[in-house]
């Protein structure tokens, strides 16, 4: 028990040191901007808590989570990641929160049931493992969904921007061209088509185009879309030809995609090194060396020299 407490104490000290180093070397931001973001987040949190008191199981669950210290921040981060994963239904956040709570409880209950006949130390280790796995696995699944959605948007950008430049060259306005492109790409690249359609609907509803594109960048979190949004806004502001700029930008995106593919091919050999060393080489050694080793041991067992 003393060794277990010592291990937990050392782990807490190591985690505190790592967190202190991270906070020490992190880039400092503008305090005014940080304070404004905190006030805005606090106002949004208060509005969200007020809307969650209307009743219903899902709203009650979200309200109970928001009351817990740090719960509102977790809900806000989870909602942002769900939006970046393409999940933007009204009750998506509540469904995800309920799923994570149930998975967390099921992991702890299952581990405690498995460790019911063991001593205190294995029970504590199993409890810590269940807590970590029950909390991290749903978040890792969500991170994986975000990466997959971003990859789909990344792959769809060059062809979609090419088509947008062609449609703009025919004389259509930007909103009409984006709507036309979203209709054409609906069955090929439905994710990017939905994002373009959302931007067009926001502009038609009276929102500024710059703000609509900023929300698009915030939803997706892709640097190429951020560059595209900045280029469209600057072209509209200064009156330059957008179709030609989109053509050049599409060529640069294709170049980046080819470079990313070449980099992935270059990393494949290094990534295959660990499976080869851990799984393939031991099996190869067993198949090639064990028969010879067994025959040598058999000969040594019978003795060295001619048989008598």
C-alpha positions as CSV (number, residue, x, y, z in Angstrom):
1,X,0.0,0.0,0.0
2,X,2.9,2.4,0.8
3,X,4.5,1.7,-2.5
4,X,1.2,2.3,-4.3
5,X,0.8,5.7,-2.6
6,X,4.4,6.6,-3.4
7,X,3.7,5.7,-7.1
8,X,0.6,8.0,-7.2
9,X,2.5,10.8,-5.4
10,X,5.4,10.6,-7.9
11,X,3.0,10.5,-10.8
12,X,1.2,13.6,-9.6
13,X,4.6,15.5,-9.2
14,X,5.7,14.5,-12.7
15,X,2.3,15.6,-14.2
16,X,2.6,18.9,-12.3
17,X,6.1,19.5,-13.6
18,X,5.1,18.7,-17.2
19,X,2.2,21.1,-17.0
20,X,4.3,23.8,-15.5
21,X,6.8,23.5,-18.3
22,X,4.1,23.6,-20.9
23,X,2.6,26.8,-19.4
24,X,6.1,28.3,-19.1
25,X,7.1,27.8,-22.7
26,X,3.7,28.4,-24.2
27,X,3.5,31.5,-26.5
28,X,1.9,34.4,-24.7
29,X,-1.1,35.9,-26.4
30,X,-2.5,39.4,-26.3
31,X,-4.1,39.9,-22.9
32,X,-6.8,42.1,-24.3
33,X,-7.9,39.6,-26.9
34,X,-7.7,36.8,-24.3
35,X,-9.9,38.8,-21.9
36,X,-12.5,39.6,-24.7
37,X,-12.6,35.9,-25.6
38,X,-13.2,35.0,-21.9
39,X,-16.0,37.5,-21.6
40,X,-17.6,36.3,-24.8
41,X,-17.3,32.6,-23.8
42,X,-18.8,33.5,-20.4
43,X,-21.7,35.3,-22.0
44,X,-22.3,32.4,-24.4
45,X,-22.1,29.9,-21.5
46,X,-24.8,31.9,-19.6
47,X,-27.1,31.9,-22.6
48,X,-26.5,28.2,-23.1
49,X,-27.2,27.4,-19.5
50,X,-30.4,29.4,-19.6
51,X,-31.6,27.6,-22.8
52,X,-30.8,24.2,-21.1
53,X,-33.2,24.8,-18.3
54,X,-36.2,24.4,-20.6
55,X,-36.6,20.7,-19.7
56,X,-36.1,17.4,-21.4
57,X,-33.7,14.7,-20.6
58,X,-30.9,15.9,-22.9
59,X,-31.1,19.5,-21.8
60,X,-31.1,18.4,-18.1
61,X,-28.0,16.3,-18.7
62,X,-26.2,19.2,-20.4
63,X,-27.3,21.6,-17.6
64,X,-26.0,19.2,-14.9
65,X,-22.6,18.9,-16.8
66,X,-22.4,22.7,-17.2
67,X,-22.9,23.2,-13.4
68,X,-19.8,21.0,-12.6
69,X,-16.5,23.0,-12.5
70,X,-15.0,22.8,-16.0
71,X,-18.1,21.2,-17.5
72,X,-19.0,24.2,-19.6
73,X,-15.6,24.4,-21.1
74,X,-15.7,20.7,-21.9
75,X,-19.1,21.1,-23.5
76,X,-17.9,24.1,-25.6
77,X,-14.8,22.2,-26.8
78,X,-16.9,19.1,-27.6
79,X,-19.4,21.1,-29.5
80,X,-16.6,22.7,-31.5
81,X,-15.1,19.4,-32.3
82,X,-18.4,17.9,-33.3
83,X,-18.9,20.8,-35.7
84,X,-15.4,20.2,-37.1
85,X,-16.3,16.6,-37.6
86,X,-19.4,17.5,-39.7
87,X,-21.9,16.6,-36.9
88,X,-24.1,19.6,-36.5
89,X,-27.4,18.3,-35.5
90,X,-29.3,20.1,-32.8
91,X,-29.0,17.3,-30.2
92,X,-25.5,16.1,-31.2
93,X,-23.8,17.5,-28.2
94,X,-26.3,16.0,-25.8
95,X,-26.1,12.6,-27.5
96,X,-22.3,12.7,-27.4
97,X,-22.2,13.7,-23.7
98,X,-24.7,11.0,-22.7
99,X,-22.7,8.4,-24.7
100,X,-19.4,9.4,-23.0
101,X,-21.0,9.3,-19.5
102,X,-22.5,5.8,-20.2
103,X,-19.2,4.5,-21.6
104,X,-17.3,5.9,-18.7
105,X,-19.6,4.3,-16.2
106,X,-19.6,1.0,-18.1
107,X,-15.8,0.9,-18.2
108,X,-15.5,1.5,-14.5
109,X,-18.3,-1.1,-13.7
110,X,-16.8,-3.7,-16.0
111,X,-13.3,-3.3,-14.5
112,X,-14.5,-3.4,-10.9
113,X,-16.5,-6.6,-11.8
114,X,-13.4,-8.2,-13.3
115,X,-11.3,-7.2,-10.3
116,X,-13.8,-8.1,-7.7
117,X,-11.7,-11.0,-6.2
118,X,-8.3,-9.4,-6.4
119,X,-6.4,-7.4,-3.8
120,X,-6.5,-3.7,-3.2
121,X,-3.5,-2.9,-5.4
122,X,-4.8,-4.6,-8.6
123,X,-8.2,-3.1,-7.9
124,X,-6.8,0.4,-7.7
125,X,-4.7,-0.2,-10.9
126,X,-7.7,-1.5,-12.7
127,X,-9.8,1.4,-11.5
128,X,-7.3,4.0,-12.8
129,X,-7.0,2.2,-16.1
130,X,-10.8,2.1,-16.5
131,X,-11.0,5.8,-15.7
132,X,-8.4,6.7,-18.2
133,X,-9.8,4.4,-21.0
134,X,-13.4,5.4,-20.3
135,X,-12.6,9.1,-20.6
136,X,-10.1,9.0,-23.4
137,X,-11.6,6.5,-25.9
138,X,-14.7,8.5,-26.8
139,X,-12.5,11.6,-27.2
140,X,-10.1,9.8,-29.4
141,X,-12.9,8.6,-31.6
142,X,-14.1,12.1,-31.9
143,X,-10.6,13.3,-32.8
144,X,-10.5,10.6,-35.5
145,X,-13.8,11.8,-36.9
146,X,-12.4,15.3,-37.1
147,X,-9.3,14.2,-38.9
148,X,-11.3,12.1,-41.4
149,X,-13.7,15.0,-42.1
150,X,-10.8,17.4,-42.6
151,X,-9.1,15.0,-44.9
152,X,-12.2,14.7,-47.1
153,X,-12.4,18.5,-47.3
154,X,-8.7,18.7,-48.1
155,X,-9.1,16.2,-50.9
156,X,-12.1,18.0,-52.4
157,X,-10.6,21.4,-52.4
158,X,-8.6,21.4,-55.7
159,X,-11.3,20.1,-58.0
160,X,-14.0,22.2,-56.3
161,X,-11.9,25.4,-56.6
162,X,-11.2,24.6,-60.2
163,X,-14.9,24.3,-60.9
164,X,-15.6,27.5,-58.9
165,X,-13.1,29.4,-61.1
166,X,-14.7,28.1,-64.3
167,X,-18.2,29.0,-63.1
168,X,-17.0,32.5,-62.1
169,X,-15.5,32.9,-65.6
170,X,-19.0,32.5,-67.1
171,X,-20.2,35.7,-65.5
172,X,-22.0,34.5,-62.4
173,X,-21.7,36.2,-59.1
174,X,-19.8,34.6,-56.2
175,X,-22.9,33.5,-54.3
176,X,-24.5,32.0,-57.4
177,X,-21.3,30.4,-58.4
178,X,-20.8,28.8,-55.0
179,X,-24.4,27.5,-55.0
180,X,-23.9,26.1,-58.5
181,X,-20.7,24.4,-57.5
182,X,-22.3,22.9,-54.3
183,X,-25.1,21.5,-56.5
184,X,-22.7,19.9,-58.9
185,X,-20.4,18.5,-56.2
186,X,-23.2,17.3,-54.0
187,X,-22.7,13.6,-55.0
188,X,-18.9,13.7,-55.5
189,X,-17.8,15.8,-52.5
190,X,-20.8,16.1,-50.3
191,X,-18.9,17.5,-47.3
192,X,-17.4,20.5,-49.1
193,X,-20.6,21.1,-51.0
194,X,-22.5,21.3,-47.7
195,X,-20.0,23.8,-46.4
196,X,-20.3,26.0,-49.5
197,X,-24.1,25.8,-49.3
198,X,-24.0,26.8,-45.6
199,X,-21.9,29.9,-46.5
200,X,-24.3,30.9,-49.3
201,X,-27.4,30.5,-47.0
202,X,-25.7,32.6,-44.3
203,X,-25.0,35.4,-46.8
204,X,-28.5,35.3,-48.2
205,X,-29.9,35.6,-44.6
206,X,-28.1,38.9,-44.3
207,X,-24.8,38.0,-42.8
208,X,-21.6,39.7,-44.0
209,X,-19.6,37.6,-46.4
210,X,-16.4,38.1,-44.4
211,X,-18.1,36.8,-41.3
212,X,-19.6,33.9,-43.1
213,X,-16.2,32.8,-44.3
214,X,-14.7,33.3,-40.9
215,X,-17.3,30.9,-39.5
216,X,-16.4,28.5,-42.3
217,X,-12.8,28.6,-41.2
218,X,-13.8,28.1,-37.6
219,X,-16.0,25.1,-38.4
220,X,-13.4,23.3,-40.5
221,X,-10.1,24.4,-39.0
222,X,-8.2,23.9,-42.3
223,X,-5.4,26.3,-43.3
224,X,-6.2,25.9,-47.1
225,X,-9.8,27.0,-46.5
226,X,-8.5,29.9,-44.4
227,X,-6.3,31.0,-47.3
228,X,-9.2,30.6,-49.8
229,X,-11.4,32.7,-47.6
230,X,-8.8,35.4,-47.3
231,X,-8.2,35.4,-51.0
232,X,-12.0,35.7,-51.8
233,X,-12.5,38.5,-49.3
234,X,-9.4,40.5,-50.6
235,X,-10.4,40.0,-54.2
236,X,-13.9,41.3,-53.5
237,X,-12.5,44.2,-51.5
238,X,-9.9,45.3,-54.2
239,X,-11.9,44.3,-57.3
240,X,-9.3,41.9,-58.7
241,X,-10.1,38.9,-61.0
242,X,-11.2,36.1,-58.7
243,X,-11.4,33.3,-61.4
244,X,-7.7,33.7,-62.4
245,X,-6.7,33.7,-58.7
246,X,-8.7,30.6,-58.0
247,X,-7.1,28.8,-61.0
248,X,-3.6,29.6,-59.6
249,X,-4.6,28.6,-56.1
250,X,-6.1,25.3,-57.4
251,X,-2.7,24.5,-59.1
252,X,-0.9,25.2,-55.8
253,X,-3.3,23.0,-53.9
254,X,-2.6,20.1,-56.3
255,X,1.1,20.7,-55.8
256,X,0.6,20.5,-52.0
257,X,-1.4,17.4,-52.3
258,X,1.3,15.7,-54.4
259,X,3.9,16.7,-51.9
260,X,1.8,15.3,-49.1
261,X,1.5,12.1,-50.9
262,X,5.2,11.9,-51.5
263,X,5.9,12.6,-47.9
264,X,3.4,9.9,-46.8
265,X,5.2,7.4,-49.1
266,X,8.6,8.4,-47.7
267,X,7.3,7.8,-44.1
268,X,5.8,4.5,-45.0
269,X,9.2,2.7,-44.8
270,X,9.9,4.1,-41.3
271,X,6.4,3.2,-40.1
272,X,6.8,-0.4,-41.4
273,X,10.0,-0.8,-39.5
274,X,8.3,-1.4,-36.1
275,X,5.8,-4.0,-37.3
276,X,8.6,-5.8,-39.1
277,X,10.9,-5.9,-36.1
278,X,8.2,-6.8,-33.6
279,X,6.1,-9.3,-35.6
280,X,7.6,-10.4,-38.9
281,X,11.3,-10.9,-37.9
282,X,10.6,-13.1,-34.8
283,X,8.3,-15.3,-36.9
284,X,10.9,-15.5,-39.6
285,X,13.6,-16.4,-37.1
286,X,11.4,-19.1,-35.6
287,X,10.7,-20.6,-39.0
288,X,14.3,-20.6,-40.2
289,X,16.4,-21.2,-37.1
290,X,14.3,-23.5,-34.9
291,X,14.4,-26.6,-37.2
292,X,18.2,-26.3,-37.4
293,X,18.5,-25.7,-33.7
294,X,16.4,-28.7,-32.9
295,X,18.5,-30.9,-35.1
296,X,21.7,-29.6,-33.5
297,X,20.3,-30.3,-30.0
298,X,19.2,-33.8,-31.1
299,X,22.8,-34.5,-32.3
300,X,24.3,-33.2,-29.1
301,X,21.9,-35.3,-27.1
302,X,23.1,-38.5,-28.9
303,X,26.8,-37.5,-28.4
304,X,29.6,-36.3,-30.6
305,X,31.5,-38.7,-32.7
306,X,30.7,-41.9,-34.6
307,X,28.1,-44.1,-33.1
308,X,29.4,-47.1,-31.1
